[in-house]
Every structure is written in structure tokens, then in C-alpha cells.
Amino acid sequence: MAPRLLFCLVLCFLRAEPTNAGVIQTPRHKVTGKGQEATLWCEPISGHSAVFWYRQTIVQGLEFLTYFRNQAPIDDSGMPKERFSAQMPNQSHSTLKIQSTQPQDSAVYLCASSLSTGVSYEQYFGPGTRLTVL
């Protein structure tokens, strides 16, 4: 009986170990006032060299904002540059910063990462950050 119990406990602990579940985004929810600054954080999957930022609203759907490869900005054609900025200072994280937030900035901001190999990019999305500007 004791070996079976020990086996079950070991199995439970092994299953509880953290795994590389995917892209991590923080915070999951952010409420801020109009005119404030909001900084969103993304941690790509380890080994991925490409990071993409998107914004999703009910009206506009999914909108591309910017993309980095090997920490360098490649395409920021979707960024509202007057108040939005993004950085990828190292392989372990990227940030999206919104200055002087406005109610129309309320959206779900999604980060995705990719291995960045070949011609196409298979993107793995994080859970998103829901930003609400009051």
C-alpha cells in the first residue's frame, strides 16, 4: 500500500511541475484612467526569435501593430506611432507602451512568438491583456 501511495504522490508532483506552456503576458487585465501610461509585457516562448503585437476590438477585429525579429523592429506599420511604442530589449521579453491612454485604446492586446525560420511564421499566441481605459 505504501509504495502505491508514494508512486501516486510522485506522479502528482511530476505533473505539477511548471512547463513551457507558451507565451506569457502580464498583466492579464489592466484598468487605467484617461491620459495615463500603460505598459504591457510579453515573454515569448524560449528559443523563439520573432515577437508580434496585435490589438483586438469588437469593431475592428484583429489588427497587426508591430513585429520584431532577433530583437530588431521589422515592421511597425500598424502602430499608432504618436502614442504607442514597442521594444524588445532582449530575447526574453518585449513591451508595448501606450502614452496618454484614450478610451478608444480599450482592447485586448495580444502577443505572439515564432521560431522565425523559413518563409512563413507559425505564431503562438499569449492569453492577451485586456486594457480598459476609463
C-alpha positions as CSV (number, residue, x, y, z in Angstrom):
1,M,0.0,0.0,0.0
2,A,2.8,2.5,0.9
3,P,4.7,2.1,-2.4
4,R,1.4,2.7,-4.4
5,L,0.8,5.9,-2.3
6,L,4.3,7.0,-2.8
7,F,4.0,6.4,-6.5
8,C,0.8,8.5,-6.7
9,L,2.4,11.3,-4.8
10,V,5.5,11.3,-7.0
11,L,3.3,11.3,-10.1
12,C,1.2,14.2,-8.7
13,F,4.4,16.3,-8.1
14,L,5.8,15.5,-11.5
15,R,2.5,16.6,-13.2
16,A,2.6,19.8,-11.1
17,E,6.0,20.9,-12.4
18,P,5.9,24.1,-14.4
19,T,6.2,23.5,-18.2
20,N,6.9,25.9,-21.0
21,A,3.2,26.4,-21.7
22,G,3.7,29.2,-24.2
23,V,3.7,32.9,-24.5
24,I,3.3,34.7,-21.2
25,Q,1.6,38.1,-21.0
26,T,1.2,40.4,-18.0
27,P,-0.9,41.8,-16.7
28,R,-3.9,39.8,-17.9
29,H,-6.2,42.8,-17.1
30,K,-5.4,46.4,-16.7
31,V,-7.8,49.3,-15.9
32,T,-6.4,52.8,-16.2
33,G,-7.7,56.3,-16.4
34,K,-7.7,58.5,-19.5
35,G,-4.3,60.2,-20.0
36,Q,-2.3,57.6,-18.1
37,E,0.5,55.4,-19.3
38,A,0.0,51.7,-19.8
39,T,2.9,49.2,-20.2
40,L,2.1,45.7,-21.4
41,W,4.7,42.9,-21.0
42,C,5.2,39.8,-23.2
43,E,7.6,36.8,-22.6
44,P,7.9,34.8,-25.8
45,I,8.5,31.0,-25.9
46,S,12.1,30.2,-25.1
47,G,14.1,29.9,-28.3
48,H,11.6,32.0,-30.4
49,S,13.3,34.9,-32.1
50,A,10.2,36.7,-33.5
51,V,7.6,38.6,-31.5
52,F,4.4,40.1,-32.8
53,W,1.9,42.5,-31.2
54,Y,-1.8,42.8,-32.1
55,R,-4.8,44.7,-30.9
56,Q,-8.3,43.2,-31.0
57,T,-11.6,45.1,-30.6
58,I,-15.2,44.1,-31.4
59,V,-15.4,46.8,-34.1
60,Q,-12.0,46.4,-35.8
61,G,-11.3,42.8,-35.1
62,L,-7.6,41.7,-35.0
63,E,-5.2,44.5,-36.0
64,F,-1.5,44.0,-36.5
65,L,0.7,46.5,-34.6
66,T,4.3,45.6,-34.9
67,Y,6.8,42.7,-35.2
68,F,10.4,42.1,-34.1
69,R,12.9,39.5,-35.2
70,N,16.1,38.9,-33.2
71,Q,15.2,42.0,-31.1
72,A,15.1,44.3,-34.2
73,P,11.9,46.0,-35.3
74,I,11.0,44.7,-38.7
75,D,7.5,46.1,-39.4
76,D,5.7,48.7,-37.3
77,S,3.2,49.7,-40.0
78,G,0.2,49.1,-37.7
79,M,1.5,51.1,-34.8
80,P,-0.2,54.5,-33.9
81,K,3.2,56.0,-33.5
82,E,2.2,59.2,-31.8
83,R,1.3,57.4,-28.5
84,F,2.4,53.8,-29.0
85,S,5.9,52.3,-28.8
86,A,7.2,48.8,-28.6
87,Q,10.6,47.4,-27.6
88,M,12.3,44.1,-27.5
89,P,15.5,44.8,-25.4
90,N,16.4,41.1,-25.2
91,Q,15.2,37.7,-26.3
92,S,13.3,37.1,-23.1
93,H,10.7,39.9,-23.3
94,S,9.0,42.7,-25.2
95,T,7.0,45.6,-24.1
96,L,4.2,47.6,-25.6
97,K,3.8,51.1,-24.1
98,I,0.8,53.4,-24.6
99,Q,1.3,57.0,-23.6
100,S,-1.7,59.2,-22.7
101,T,-4.2,56.4,-22.9
102,Q,-7.6,57.2,-24.5
103,P,-10.9,55.3,-24.2
104,Q,-10.5,54.1,-27.8
105,D,-7.3,52.3,-26.7
106,S,-9.5,49.8,-24.8
107,A,-8.9,46.5,-26.4
108,V,-7.3,43.1,-25.9
109,Y,-3.6,43.3,-26.8
110,L,-2.2,40.0,-28.0
111,C,1.5,39.0,-28.2
112,A,2.6,36.1,-30.3
113,S,6.0,34.5,-30.8
114,S,7.5,32.4,-33.6
115,L,10.7,30.5,-34.3
116,S,11.2,32.8,-37.3
117,T,12.5,30.1,-39.6
118,G,11.8,29.8,-43.3
119,V,9.3,31.9,-45.3
120,S,6.3,31.5,-43.1
121,Y,5.8,32.1,-39.4
122,E,3.8,29.8,-37.2
123,Q,2.7,32.1,-34.4
124,Y,1.9,31.0,-30.9
125,F,-0.3,33.5,-29.1
126,G,-0.4,34.5,-25.5
127,P,-3.6,34.9,-23.5
128,G,-3.8,38.6,-24.1
129,T,-4.0,41.7,-21.9
130,R,-7.4,43.3,-21.7
131,L,-6.9,47.0,-21.3
132,T,-9.8,49.2,-20.2
133,V,-9.4,53.0,-20.3
134,L,-12.0,54.8,-18.2
